[in-house]
Amino acid sequence: MADVNLEARIKEAIDMFRPQLQADGGDMEYVSLDEQNRVHLRLTGACGGCPMAMMTLKMGVERYLKDACPEVAEVVQDD
């Protein structure tokens, strides 16, 4: 069972980061938090087909979420 408090903090951090993606015509959807504390996200809009999406996910979103929620192990993209 995912930590409800951690999940709430992750969603809050995602909402804080989201405007940076929306400024470029993209967005992201929270999918889930698994047992290994990996955050599953779906990139949408311009981010969905962007060749730089994985770099954005790892260097941007993952770093931001790990700063906000140190328990987060990794951010992975769900299709």
C-alpha positions in Angstrom: 0.0 0.0 0.0 1.4 3.4 -1.0 2.1 6.0 1.7 -0.9 8.3 1.4 1.0 11.2 2.9 3.9 10.7 0.5 1.4 10.4 -2.4 -0.2 13.7 -1.4 3.2 15.5 -1.2 4.1 14.1 -4.6 0.9 15.3 -6.2 1.5 18.8 -4.6 5.1 18.9 -6.0 3.8 17.8 -9.5 1.3 20.7 -9.4 4.1 23.1 -8.6 6.2 21.8 -11.5 3.4 21.5 -14.0 3.4 25.2 -15.2 6.9 24.7 -16.6 5.6 22.0 -18.9 2.4 23.8 -19.7 4.4 26.8 -20.9 5.8 24.6 -23.7 2.4 23.1 -24.5 2.9 19.9 -22.5 1.7 18.5 -19.3 1.9 15.4 -17.1 -0.5 13.1 -15.3 0.2 11.3 -12.0 -0.4 7.6 -12.5 0.8 5.8 -9.4 3.3 5.3 -6.7 4.6 1.8 -6.5 6.0 -0.3 -3.7 9.6 0.7 -4.5 8.6 4.4 -4.2 8.9 4.9 -8.0 6.5 7.6 -9.2 4.7 6.7 -12.5 3.8 9.6 -14.7 2.4 10.0 -18.1 3.6 12.9 -20.2 0.9 14.5 -22.4 0.4 17.2 -25.0 3.7 18.4 -26.6 5.7 16.4 -24.0 4.1 13.2 -25.1 6.0 13.0 -28.5 8.9 15.2 -27.7 12.4 13.7 -28.3 13.6 15.5 -25.1 10.8 14.1 -23.0 13.0 11.5 -21.2 15.5 14.2 -20.3 12.8 16.5 -19.0 11.4 13.6 -17.0 14.8 12.6 -15.4 16.6 15.9 -15.2 13.6 18.1 -14.5 10.7 16.3 -12.9 12.6 13.6 -11.1 15.2 16.0 -9.6 12.4 18.3 -8.5 10.3 15.5 -6.9 13.4 14.0 -5.1 14.1 17.4 -3.7 10.5 17.9 -2.5 10.1 14.2 -1.4 13.4 12.5 -0.6 11.6 9.2 -0.3 11.1 9.1 -4.1 13.4 6.5 -5.6 12.8 7.3 -9.3 10.3 8.8 -11.8 9.3 6.5 -14.6 7.2 7.2 -17.7 4.0 5.2 -18.3 2.6 5.1 -21.9 
